[in-house]
Amino acid sequence: MIDSMDDIDCLLHDSPMTDSITREIAMPSPNFFLVGAPKAGTTSIFDYLSTHPNAFLSIPKEPHFFAKDREGMSSLHDTDEYLRLFKNADPVRHLVIGEGSTSYINSEVALAEIAQFAPEAKIIVALRHPIELVYSYHAHFCFRGEEDVLDFEQAWRLQDERAQGKHLPKGCRHVFYTQYREQGLLGKQVERVFAYFPHERVKLVFFEDLKQSPRATYLDILNFLDLPDDGRVDFDVKNVT
């Protein structure tokens, strides 16, 4: 019989359901997002940070969980499944816990979703000269077999028709991948980031700086994330076009 609030507290304390809820609440959660842009050094940045002793980054690199307007990009069904990507993180040792989905920067909804999910999160945006970016982006999808028009100019001219579902490559997972113009609108994308996150929690990293001065740029990233220097001197470029 339950006669008082003390009895209720005892029942809740001893309940297996409460233990389950406590575990979910205590589960590590991301406090850092590398949101893009694609082909601007995100894979290299992610790789460098993933070996830092005080950082825990997800596997896979790009869960795409918050890009709800990119149907089919994420294989995750709910928040619990998403959080399980970070279950092995140690909140004491890992000062930075995060992921690196490049779909977030040009999604219409992802940044708002992230701001609601983790309002104190730090955001890194990798940027590159937009013309070089879209050329590299096109070459990347040609290599992956998701773009069957190898001539960039021709693929560019097909954008409007492809947006209507015409002339789509057989291997294309999402029509947005064929919209090279949108990928290059970096000003619009950065404005979207600042609409949801204050300047002090956003770091812009330029591909050109990462290429020319990799260690200095890396140390700048560590400083932004409040991580100590781990002494890294190897800055091999990852995911080269």
N, C-alpha and C positions, 0 to 999 in steps of 0.2 A: 504494500500500500504506500502511496505517495502522500505524505502529510505536510510537506513543507518544501520551500525552495532548496533547502539543503539536500533533501532527498533527490530532487531533480538534478542538482549539481553532481551528486554522487553517481547517479545513473549515467549521466553524460560522460563523466570522467572514466567510467569503467566500460563504456560502450565501444565495441569494435568499430562501429561506424565513425565514432569520434576520432579513433586512431587513424582511420583512413583519411578523414578530412584534414587532420593535423599533418599527415604526411604530404598531402597535396599542397597545403599552405606552405610547408617548409621546403617544397621542391624548388631547386634553383630556377631562377627566371632570368631571361636576358636583360642586360642593362646597356647593351651596345648593338648598333645595327650599321652594317656597311651596305648602304642602299643602292649603290651604282655610282656612276653610269657604267653600262657594259662596255667592254673593250677599252677601258681607261685605267687599267692596272688593278682592278678589284681582286683578281685572283692572286696576284703577287702580294698585295697588302694582306689579304686573308691568310695566305701561306706563311708570311713572316710572323704574323701575330699568333698563329695557331701553335707555334713552337715556343712561344714565350711562357715561362713557368708560371706566370700569374694571370694567364689568359686561357679561357676555355671557349673554343669555337665549335659550332655544330658540325656534325656529319649527317647529311650532306651539307655542303657550303650553302646551297640555295634551296631552302625548303619552300619558299614562295608562299608561305602560309597566309600572309596579310594581303596579298594581291587577289582579293576576292573577285575582282572584275576580269581576271585572267583565267577563265574556266579551263580546267584540265591541267594547269601548270603545277598545282600542288597535289601530292598524294595523301596529305594529312586531312583528317576529317573533323577534328575538334581540338580545343585548346589543350586538353589533357594529353592528347597524342603529340601535339607540338612541344609541350613542356618536357616530355620524355626524351626529347633530343638533348636535353641539358641535365639529365638526371645524374650523370657522373661528375658533374662540376662540384667543386668544393668551394662553397661561398666564403670560406675563410682564406684559402690560398688563392683562389681565382678572383681577382679584383675586377676583371672584365669577363663577362659571359655574353656571347653574342653569336650572330650569324651574318651572312652576306648575300642576300637575295637581290640581284641587280634589277629585278622586275619592279621593285618598290618605287624607284625614282620616277618612273613614267606611268605608274598605276594611278588611277583617279581616286582610289580609296585607301591604298595601303598605308600612307603616312598618317592619315587620320586614325586608322585602326591601331597603328603602333603608338601614337600619342595617347590614345585611350588606354591601351594595354600597359604601356610603360612610359608614363609621362615624364619621368626623370632620366630617360635613356639618353645616351650620347650617340650622335649620328655622324658618320663619315660619308662624304660624297666625293667620289673620284671623278675628275673631269679631264677632258682632253679636247684639243682643237676639233670642233664638230665635223669638219670635212674629213679629217683623218679618221675620226671615230666611225662615221657611217661607212666609209670605204672598208675599214677593218671589220665592222659588223657584218657587212655583206659577205666578205671573204670567209668569215667565220662560219656563216650558215651554209655557204657553198661547200665548205670542207665537211660539215656535218651531214650534208645531204638533205638539208631542209630548205635549200634554195636551188632551183634548177635553171635559173637564168644567170649564167656566169658573167655576162657583160653588165657591169654596174649601171651604166647609163640606161640600158634597156629595163633593168629591174626597177630603177628609179621611176621611169615613165609608166610603169605598170601599177604604181601604188594606188591610185584612185580606183582603178578597176578591181584590184585585189581587195580593197577595203569593202567592196560590194560582193566579195566572195567569188570573183572571177579570176581565172588563170592562176589559181593558188598552186604552189609546188606540192607534189604528192606527199612529201615528207614533212610538210609544215605542221607543227603542233598547234599554232595559234596565228590567226591572221595578223595580229599586231607585229609579229616578227618580220613581216614584209613591209612595214611602214617605216622606212628609213628616215623620212622627214621628221617624224615624231622623235626618233632616237636622237636627232641632232639638235633639238630645241632645248638646249641645256639651261638657258636663262629661265625659261618657263618652268623647268623642273626644279631648279634651285629656289625659285620663288615659292614653289609649292612646299618645299622643305621648310623654309623660314615661316611659312604660314602656320605651321604646327609646332615648330621647335625654336626656342630663342637662340640668338646668334652664339651665345657662350657655350651652347651644347651641340653646336654644329661645326665640323671641321671640313673645309674644302681642300682636297689634295689633288694637285695637278700632275697628270701623267708625265709631262715634260720634266717637272722637278724630280719625280721619282726615278726617271730614266737618267738624268744628268747627275743628280746628287742623292743617290739612294739612301745612304746612311743618315745624312742630315735630315732628309724627309722622314725617314723611319723614326728618328729621335723626336722629331716634331710631333709625330703621331703618338708616340709613347707619352710625351709630355701632356698632350691633350687628354689621353686616357688615364693619366695619373699612374702610369706604369714605370717601374725603374728600368734603366738600360740593362739589357741582358747580354750586351757585348756582341751582338750579331754583326758579322762582317761579310757574310755571304748573302748577296742580293741577286741571285739568278732570276731572270725574268720568267714568269709562269704564263702559260696559255698564250704563247706567241702566235700571232696570225701567220 
